[in-house]
Amino acid sequence: MPQAPAIPQATRRQHDREIVALAVPAFGALVAEPLFVMADSAIVGHLGTAQLAGLGVASALLTTAVSVFVFLAYATTAAVARRVGSGDLPAAIRQGMDGIWLALLLGAAVIALVLPLAPGIVDVFGASATAAPYATTYLRISSLGIPAMLVVLAATGVLRGLQDTRTPLYVAVAGFVANAGLNVALVYGAGLGIAGSAWGTVIAQCAMAAVYLTVVVRGARKHGASLRPDAAGIRTSAQAGLPLLVRTLSLRAILMIATAVAARLGDADIAAHQIVLSLWSLLAFALDAIAIAGQAIIGRYLGAEDAAGARAACRRMVQWGIAAGVVLGLLVVAARPLFLPLFTSDPTVKETALPALLIVALSQPISGVVFVLDGVLMGAGDGPYLAGAMVVTLAVFTPVALLVPALGGGLTALWAAMTLMMAVRLTTLWLRARSGRWIVTGATR
């Protein structure tokens, strides 16, 4: 953290109000996203085991796509927030439109790949002979909604950059309700089976994208910003997003390696790992909400050339991250007797998961700071550093994780390695924050 004088109480209160105003709606929107898959699973599950298995494979692929392309939201948030801070709203919206055009281009490319290659992709992911046809059907139809899904990501970044996280919350909740209703109507009412579930999701995603585009277009017309695609602007958006793509892929690789190692430990270990990982992911949503607030607030301060304000906001958000981590850790400890029975009745799985859950609880303050600093550096447009730091983290984590089964360690040792991974991230991010090199002011970095 860069050295700075103590933050006056009035300034702390102002930061607190901004963080709460942005983070609470952001958390609601983040939680609403995985509910799409849960609703589909609940509805399709009553069709049969093969259909549910097919949905599981296809939805895993689609979820991976969302995580890979999330840089559309992150990069757009930082770029738009900077221009908001500089007082140039037309340029802010123009930058957002560049991100949306990039999303449409990437979405079209994904469709061109998935439609012909869907059977092969499903086969690579190990779908059984009975589940594969359902997975292929769902994947092909759902791929038609990927451009809309990516537009939602980019447009969400636009609104976050404009300091608006409420609209994404409203759209996410409405999208979930529409998705659930359409799934029931098309799967059972129209008798379309798993194809109906896929079409319901596509329609809901397209409707969400349409709402976002309506909001952005109105803003563009109000401020006289051009809506036409601009090759230079799209290229700039892609260049800003590339380092964040590297960062995201490195993080996904860490999670995949952890799951692969857990699978080698035995059935009880992989089952317990999935339970612990699901809780870890849920906790990440809460901490990521603060990070999203950080992206928007830091970008705005730097765009306004207020370096002192950016430092003060960073310090206050770190305090929030630590406090949130402590609270979440205590909740995990207190709720563990209630949490585990929700997922399993197997005493062996419970016994295996419990020590790993305690490690997760103890590591939450570390995670809180990591998520906050991640958001701060994203808001500063410091993508190249984030990419390099995550590659270093991957390089440290991989041999340690692979040694767990070789040395006879169990799931507890694996989650100790996960905590080491977070500690490495904390070290790299903290060093960058202290250096102050991320503080580059102005409408562009």
Backbone torsions as a table, in degrees:
resi	resn	phi	psi	omega
1	MET	NA	132.8	174.8
2	PRO	-63.5	140.3	-179.7
3	GLN	-67.4	138.8	-179.2
4	ALA	-154.9	153.5	177.3
5	PRO	-65.3	163.3	179.4
6	ALA	-57.5	143.1	-177.4
7	ILE	-80.9	124.6	177.4
8	PRO	-58.1	151.2	-176.7
9	GLN	-60.0	-40.2	-180.0
10	ALA	-63.4	-38.0	178.6
11	THR	-68.0	-39.7	177.9
12	ARG	-60.4	-43.2	179.9
13	ARG	-63.6	-39.0	178.1
14	GLN	-63.1	-44.8	178.0
15	HIS	-62.4	-41.8	180.0
16	ASP	-60.3	-44.0	179.6
17	ARG	-62.9	-41.8	179.6
18	GLU	-65.5	-43.6	-178.9
19	ILE	-63.0	-46.7	179.8
20	VAL	-63.2	-44.7	-177.3
21	ALA	-61.2	-32.5	-179.5
22	LEU	-92.3	-38.6	-171.8
23	ALA	-75.7	-39.3	-176.2
24	VAL	-63.4	-50.6	176.3
25	PRO	-63.7	-35.2	178.8
26	ALA	-62.1	-39.7	178.2
27	PHE	-62.6	-43.6	178.4
28	GLY	-59.9	-41.6	179.5
29	ALA	-67.2	-39.6	179.3
30	LEU	-63.5	-41.2	-179.8
31	VAL	-69.1	-33.2	-178.6
32	ALA	-66.2	-30.1	-175.9
33	GLU	-60.0	-52.0	-179.7
34	PRO	-68.5	-13.9	178.2
35	LEU	-66.3	-23.8	175.1
36	PHE	-56.8	-51.7	-178.3
37	VAL	-65.0	-39.7	179.5
38	MET	-63.1	-41.5	179.3
39	ALA	-64.4	-44.5	177.7
40	ASP	-59.4	-43.8	-178.3
41	SER	-63.2	-43.1	-178.8
42	ALA	-63.3	-37.9	-177.2
43	ILE	-78.8	-45.9	-178.4
44	VAL	-70.2	-29.7	-178.1
45	GLY	-56.1	-27.6	-179.6
46	HIS	-81.2	-5.8	176.7
47	LEU	-80.5	-29.9	-178.7
48	GLY	150.4	165.0	-178.0
49	THR	-67.1	-41.4	-178.5
50	ALA	-63.2	-41.2	178.9
51	GLN	-64.2	-42.6	-179.7
52	LEU	-66.2	-39.2	177.7
53	ALA	-63.9	-40.8	177.8
54	GLY	-63.3	-41.5	177.4
55	LEU	-63.0	-39.0	-179.3
56	GLY	-59.7	-43.8	179.5
57	VAL	-66.1	-49.0	-176.7
58	ALA	-64.9	-42.6	-178.5
59	SER	-67.9	-31.7	175.9
60	ALA	-63.3	-40.3	178.0
61	LEU	-64.9	-44.2	-179.1
62	LEU	-67.4	-38.6	177.7
63	THR	-63.6	-38.8	176.2
64	THR	-61.5	-41.7	179.2
65	ALA	-61.0	-42.0	178.8
66	VAL	-60.1	-46.1	-177.5
67	SER	-66.9	-35.9	-179.6
68	VAL	-66.9	-40.2	-175.3
69	PHE	-93.9	10.5	-178.2
70	VAL	-65.2	-15.7	176.7
71	PHE	-60.4	-22.2	176.9
72	LEU	-60.3	-37.2	177.7
73	ALA	-76.5	-45.6	-174.2
74	TYR	-64.9	-50.3	-177.2
75	ALA	-65.4	-38.6	-179.3
76	THR	-67.8	-39.5	178.0
77	THR	-56.5	-50.0	-176.8
78	ALA	-63.5	-45.2	-176.5
79	ALA	-66.4	-43.1	-179.6
80	VAL	-68.0	-42.0	-178.7
81	ALA	-61.5	-38.5	177.7
82	ARG	-59.2	-44.9	-177.8
83	ARG	-71.5	-31.3	173.4
84	VAL	-62.9	-44.6	178.9
85	GLY	-62.4	-33.2	179.7
86	SER	-78.9	-6.6	178.6
87	GLY	85.1	11.6	-177.3
88	ASP	-107.1	80.2	-177.9
89	LEU	-65.2	-38.9	176.6
90	PRO	-57.7	-42.8	178.4
91	ALA	-67.4	-34.4	178.2
92	ALA	-62.2	-47.1	-179.1
93	ILE	-70.1	-36.0	176.4
94	ARG	-60.9	-42.1	176.5
95	GLN	-62.2	-40.2	177.6
96	GLY	-63.5	-39.8	178.2
97	MET	-63.7	-35.8	176.3
98	ASP	-60.8	-41.4	177.4
99	GLY	-64.5	-38.1	179.5
100	ILE	-68.4	-40.8	176.5
101	TRP	-63.0	-39.0	176.5
102	LEU	-62.5	-39.9	178.1
103	ALA	-61.1	-42.9	179.2
104	LEU	-63.7	-41.5	179.2
105	LEU	-64.8	-44.4	178.4
106	LEU	-64.8	-39.4	178.6
107	GLY	-62.2	-42.3	178.6
108	ALA	-63.4	-39.2	179.1
109	ALA	-64.9	-40.2	179.6
110	VAL	-64.6	-43.0	177.6
111	ILE	-59.1	-44.6	-178.5
112	ALA	-61.0	-29.3	178.6
113	LEU	-84.7	-43.4	-171.3
114	VAL	-72.6	-42.6	-175.2
115	LEU	-54.5	-51.5	-179.7
116	PRO	-78.8	-25.4	-172.7
117	LEU	-99.2	1.0	-174.8
118	ALA	-53.1	-47.9	-179.6
119	PRO	-59.2	-41.7	179.7
120	GLY	-67.1	-39.7	178.9
121	ILE	-62.7	-44.4	179.0
122	VAL	-61.8	-39.5	-179.3
123	ASP	-66.1	-39.8	179.3
124	VAL	-61.2	-34.5	-179.3
125	PHE	-83.8	7.6	168.8
126	GLY	79.1	26.2	177.3
127	ALA	-67.0	141.7	179.4
128	SER	-69.9	168.2	-178.3
129	ALA	-62.9	-32.4	-179.7
130	THR	-80.0	-31.9	-177.5
131	ALA	-86.0	-26.6	-173.5
132	ALA	-55.7	-45.3	-179.9
133	PRO	-60.6	-38.4	179.3
134	TYR	-69.0	-40.5	178.2
135	ALA	-62.6	-42.0	-180.0
136	THR	-64.2	-44.4	178.6
137	THR	-59.5	-49.2	-177.9
138	TYR	-64.2	-41.8	-177.0
139	LEU	-66.0	-43.1	-178.4
140	ARG	-64.6	-45.7	-179.0
141	ILE	-68.4	-44.8	-177.8
142	SER	-64.8	-28.5	179.7
143	SER	-61.6	-26.1	178.5
144	LEU	-65.9	-20.3	178.5
145	GLY	-93.5	-1.1	-177.2
146	ILE	-64.0	-42.0	176.1
147	PRO	-56.7	-41.8	177.8
148	ALA	-64.2	-40.1	179.4
149	MET	-61.7	-41.9	-179.6
150	LEU	-72.1	-34.0	174.2
151	VAL	-62.4	-40.2	177.4
152	VAL	-59.5	-43.6	178.7
153	LEU	-61.0	-50.1	-177.6
154	ALA	-64.7	-43.1	-179.0
155	ALA	-68.4	-33.4	173.7
156	THR	-60.7	-41.0	176.5
157	GLY	-62.2	-38.4	177.7
158	VAL	-59.4	-49.6	-176.6
159	LEU	-68.5	-37.6	175.8
160	ARG	-61.7	-42.1	178.1
161	GLY	-61.9	-32.3	176.4
162	LEU	-80.6	8.2	178.1
163	GLN	70.6	29.8	-179.4
164	ASP	-121.0	104.5	174.3
165	THR	-107.3	-2.9	179.2
166	ARG	-74.1	-44.1	-179.5
167	THR	-59.3	-46.1	175.5
168	PRO	-57.4	-35.1	177.5
169	LEU	-64.0	-48.7	-178.9
170	TYR	-61.3	-42.9	-179.4
171	VAL	-66.2	-40.8	-179.6
172	ALA	-63.7	-44.0	179.6
173	VAL	-65.6	-45.2	178.2
174	ALA	-63.0	-38.1	178.5
175	GLY	-64.6	-39.4	178.1
176	PHE	-64.0	-45.1	-179.8
177	VAL	-62.8	-45.2	179.8
178	ALA	-63.8	-40.8	179.8
179	ASN	-61.7	-45.4	-179.9
180	ALA	-62.8	-45.7	179.8
181	GLY	-63.5	-43.9	179.4
182	LEU	-64.9	-38.5	179.0
183	ASN	-61.7	-46.7	179.5
184	VAL	-62.2	-44.3	-177.3
185	ALA	-65.5	-41.6	-175.1
186	LEU	-84.3	-36.1	-179.6
187	VAL	-70.9	-47.5	-175.4
188	TYR	-102.9	-47.6	-178.7
189	GLY	-62.6	-47.3	-179.8
190	ALA	-90.9	-8.1	177.5
191	GLY	68.4	29.7	-176.6
192	LEU	-87.9	-6.1	178.3
193	GLY	64.8	-143.1	-175.8
194	ILE	-65.2	-27.7	176.0
195	ALA	-63.0	-36.2	177.7
196	GLY	-63.6	-37.6	177.8
197	SER	-64.1	-43.1	179.2
198	ALA	-63.8	-45.0	180.0
199	TRP	-64.2	-37.9	178.0
200	GLY	-60.9	-41.8	179.1
201	THR	-66.5	-42.5	179.6
202	VAL	-61.0	-45.6	-179.4
203	ILE	-62.3	-43.8	179.9
204	ALA	-63.0	-42.4	179.6
205	GLN	-64.5	-41.8	179.1
206	CYS	-64.3	-38.5	178.3
207	ALA	-65.2	-41.4	177.9
208	MET	-62.5	-44.6	178.5
209	ALA	-61.2	-38.7	179.8
210	ALA	-63.3	-40.7	178.4
211	VAL	-63.6	-47.2	178.8
212	TYR	-59.3	-45.5	-179.2
213	LEU	-62.8	-37.2	177.6
214	THR	-61.0	-44.4	179.7
215	VAL	-63.5	-46.1	-177.5
216	VAL	-67.7	-42.2	-179.9
217	VAL	-63.1	-40.9	176.9
218	ARG	-60.3	-42.3	178.3
219	GLY	-64.6	-39.4	179.3
220	ALA	-64.0	-43.7	179.7
221	ARG	-67.0	-37.2	-179.9
222	LYS	-63.1	-37.8	-174.9
223	HIS	-105.2	6.9	175.9
224	GLY	71.3	28.8	179.3
225	ALA	-88.5	141.7	-179.7
226	SER	-72.2	143.6	178.0
227	LEU	-102.0	-6.5	-175.8
228	ARG	-73.2	149.4	177.2
229	PRO	-66.2	137.6	179.3
230	ASP	-122.2	115.8	-174.1
231	ALA	-58.2	-42.9	-179.1
232	ALA	-65.7	-41.0	179.5
233	GLY	-66.9	-40.4	178.1
234	ILE	-65.0	-40.0	178.3
235	ARG	-64.0	-40.1	177.7
236	THR	-62.9	-41.7	177.8
237	SER	-61.9	-42.1	179.5
238	ALA	-65.0	-40.6	179.6
239	GLN	-65.4	-36.9	178.0
240	ALA	-70.1	-32.5	-177.4
241	GLY	-81.4	-23.2	-174.9
242	LEU	-59.3	-47.5	177.8
243	PRO	-61.3	-36.2	178.8
244	LEU	-69.2	-30.0	174.2
245	LEU	-64.7	-43.3	177.4
246	VAL	-60.9	-43.1	178.2
247	ARG	-59.6	-46.5	-177.5
248	THR	-66.2	-42.8	179.6
249	LEU	-63.7	-37.4	177.7
250	SER	-64.8	-41.3	177.9
251	LEU	-65.3	-42.8	177.7
252	ARG	-61.6	-37.8	178.4
253	ALA	-63.0	-39.5	177.9
254	ILE	-60.6	-45.9	-178.6
255	LEU	-67.1	-37.3	178.4
256	MET	-67.7	-39.8	177.9
257	ILE	-63.9	-42.1	179.0
258	ALA	-60.7	-43.2	179.3
259	THR	-66.5	-40.1	179.2
260	ALA	-64.1	-40.4	178.0
261	VAL	-65.6	-43.2	178.8
262	ALA	-60.5	-37.5	179.7
263	ALA	-63.5	-32.5	-180.0
264	ARG	-75.7	-16.6	-177.9
265	LEU	-79.3	-20.2	-179.6
266	GLY	130.5	167.5	-175.5
267	ASP	-62.9	-43.6	-179.2
268	ALA	-63.5	-37.8	-178.1
269	ASP	-69.3	-44.0	-178.9
270	ILE	-68.8	-35.5	177.0
271	ALA	-64.7	-45.1	178.8
272	ALA	-65.8	-37.6	179.2
273	HIS	-60.8	-42.5	-179.7
274	GLN	-63.5	-36.1	177.5
275	ILE	-65.7	-48.3	-178.9
276	VAL	-64.7	-40.8	-179.5
277	LEU	-64.8	-36.9	178.3
278	SER	-64.2	-39.3	176.9
279	LEU	-68.6	-43.3	178.5
280	TRP	-57.5	-40.3	179.5
281	SER	-67.7	-39.9	178.3
282	LEU	-63.8	-43.1	177.2
283	LEU	-62.7	-34.4	179.3
284	ALA	-63.3	-34.2	177.7
285	PHE	-59.8	-43.7	-178.7
286	ALA	-63.9	-43.9	-179.3
287	LEU	-72.7	-33.0	179.3
288	ASP	-66.2	-28.3	177.6
289	ALA	-61.5	-39.6	176.6
290	ILE	-67.8	-38.1	178.3
291	ALA	-62.4	-39.1	178.4
292	ILE	-63.6	-42.0	174.9
293	ALA	-59.5	-39.4	178.6
294	GLY	-62.2	-42.9	178.2
295	GLN	-56.0	-49.1	-176.0
296	ALA	-68.8	-44.5	-175.2
297	ILE	-71.0	-45.9	-178.2
298	ILE	-64.9	-43.3	178.0
299	GLY	-58.7	-40.6	-179.6
300	ARG	-66.0	-44.3	179.4
301	TYR	-62.3	-44.0	-178.8
302	LEU	-67.2	-37.2	176.9
303	GLY	-63.9	-31.9	178.3
304	ALA	-83.9	4.6	-179.6
305	GLU	59.4	36.1	179.1
306	ASP	-107.7	80.4	-178.0
307	ALA	-64.2	-40.0	179.9
308	ALA	-63.6	-40.8	177.6
309	GLY	-63.4	-38.3	178.8
310	ALA	-64.7	-42.5	178.2
311	ARG	-62.7	-46.0	-178.2
312	ALA	-63.6	-41.7	178.8
313	ALA	-64.3	-40.0	178.4
314	CYS	-61.5	-46.1	179.7
315	ARG	-60.8	-42.2	-178.5
316	ARG	-68.2	-38.2	-179.9
317	MET	-69.8	-32.1	174.0
318	VAL	-62.5	-41.9	176.9
319	GLN	-60.8	-40.8	176.0
320	TRP	-62.2	-42.1	-179.4
321	GLY	-62.0	-43.0	178.4
322	ILE	-63.8	-46.8	-179.1
323	ALA	-61.9	-44.3	179.7
324	ALA	-63.8	-38.5	178.8
325	GLY	-64.0	-41.7	178.5
326	VAL	-63.0	-46.4	-179.5
327	VAL	-61.9	-46.5	-179.3
328	LEU	-64.6	-38.4	178.0
329	GLY	-62.3	-43.6	178.0
330	LEU	-64.1	-37.8	177.9
331	LEU	-63.8	-39.5	178.6
332	VAL	-62.6	-45.0	179.6
333	VAL	-62.0	-44.5	-177.3
334	ALA	-69.8	-34.6	-173.0
335	ALA	-93.2	-3.7	-173.6
336	ARG	-60.2	-34.0	177.6
337	PRO	-66.5	-26.0	179.2
338	LEU	-89.6	-30.5	-173.9
339	PHE	-71.7	-47.8	-174.3
340	LEU	-61.2	-42.7	179.6
341	PRO	-62.7	-19.3	177.4
342	LEU	-66.1	-25.5	-173.3
343	PHE	-108.6	-26.2	-176.4
344	THR	-156.8	150.7	172.5
345	SER	-109.8	0.0	-178.7
346	ASP	-75.8	117.2	-178.0
347	PRO	-62.9	-30.7	179.5
348	THR	-67.1	-43.4	178.7
349	VAL	-63.9	-43.5	178.1
350	LYS	-59.3	-45.7	-178.6
351	GLU	-63.7	-36.4	179.7
352	THR	-71.6	-38.2	-175.1
353	ALA	-75.8	-31.0	-170.6
354	LEU	-57.8	-50.2	179.6
355	PRO	-62.7	-35.7	178.8
356	ALA	-65.2	-37.7	177.1
357	LEU	-62.7	-38.9	178.9
358	LEU	-65.6	-36.6	176.3
359	ILE	-64.2	-43.0	177.2
360	VAL	-59.1	-43.0	-179.9
361	ALA	-61.3	-46.1	-177.4
362	LEU	-66.8	-27.5	-176.0
363	SER	-88.2	-3.2	-175.6
364	GLN	-62.7	-38.4	175.6
365	PRO	-60.1	-37.2	175.2
366	ILE	-62.5	-47.2	-179.7
367	SER	-60.5	-38.2	-179.3
368	GLY	-59.5	-44.7	179.1
369	VAL	-69.4	-39.8	179.9
370	VAL	-59.6	-48.4	-178.4
371	PHE	-63.6	-41.9	-179.2
372	VAL	-63.9	-49.4	-178.9
373	LEU	-66.0	-33.7	173.8
374	ASP	-58.1	-46.4	179.3
375	GLY	-66.8	-38.9	179.1
376	VAL	-61.1	-48.0	-178.1
377	LEU	-69.5	-32.5	173.4
378	MET	-64.4	-44.5	178.7
379	GLY	-61.7	-28.7	177.8
380	ALA	-82.5	-4.1	-178.0
381	GLY	72.8	27.8	-175.9
382	ASP	-91.2	42.5	-175.7
383	GLY	-57.8	-45.3	-179.5
384	PRO	-56.6	-40.4	177.8
385	TYR	-65.8	-43.0	-180.0
386	LEU	-60.7	-39.1	178.7
387	ALA	-63.6	-48.4	180.0
388	GLY	-62.7	-41.1	-179.8
389	ALA	-63.5	-38.9	-179.1
390	MET	-73.2	-32.7	175.4
391	VAL	-64.8	-41.4	175.9
392	VAL	-61.0	-43.3	178.8
393	THR	-60.8	-44.3	177.3
394	LEU	-60.0	-41.8	-179.1
395	ALA	-65.5	-34.0	178.2
396	VAL	-76.7	-42.7	-174.5
397	PHE	-69.1	-40.8	-170.9
398	THR	-56.9	-54.9	-179.1
399	PRO	-64.8	-34.3	179.2
400	VAL	-64.9	-44.8	-179.9
401	ALA	-65.2	-41.2	-178.5
402	LEU	-68.1	-22.9	177.8
403	LEU	-77.3	-17.1	-176.2
404	VAL	-57.3	-56.1	178.5
405	PRO	-68.6	-32.7	-178.5
406	ALA	-63.9	-33.4	-179.6
407	LEU	-95.0	7.1	177.5
408	GLY	81.0	16.0	178.2
409	GLY	-76.2	162.6	179.3
410	GLY	-114.3	-157.4	-176.6
411	LEU	-64.3	-34.4	178.8
412	THR	-61.6	-42.1	178.1
413	ALA	-65.2	-38.1	179.0
414	LEU	-63.5	-42.1	-179.6
415	TRP	-75.9	-21.4	169.3
416	ALA	-66.5	-37.1	176.1
417	ALA	-66.4	-36.5	176.0
418	MET	-63.6	-38.6	177.8
419	THR	-67.2	-37.4	174.2
420	LEU	-60.1	-41.4	177.5
421	MET	-58.1	-45.3	178.9
422	MET	-66.5	-34.3	178.7
423	ALA	-67.3	-37.0	176.3
424	VAL	-65.5	-43.5	176.6
425	ARG	-59.7	-43.6	179.2
426	LEU	-58.6	-44.4	-178.3
427	THR	-62.1	-48.6	-177.5
428	THR	-65.5	-41.3	-179.2
429	LEU	-71.2	-39.5	-179.7
430	TRP	-64.6	-41.7	178.7
431	LEU	-62.0	-40.6	179.3
432	ARG	-67.0	-42.5	180.0
433	ALA	-62.4	-42.3	-179.5
434	ARG	-65.6	-34.0	-176.4
435	SER	-66.4	-28.4	-177.7
436	GLY	76.8	2.4	-177.6
437	ARG	-69.3	-16.0	178.8
438	TRP	-76.8	-15.3	-176.6
439	ILE	-82.1	90.3	175.5
440	VAL	-119.0	111.5	-174.1
441	THR	-89.6	163.1	178.2
442	GLY	119.6	167.8	-177.1
443	ALA	-67.6	-24.2	175.6
444	THR	-132.0	154.4	-179.2
445	ARG	-85.3	NA	NA
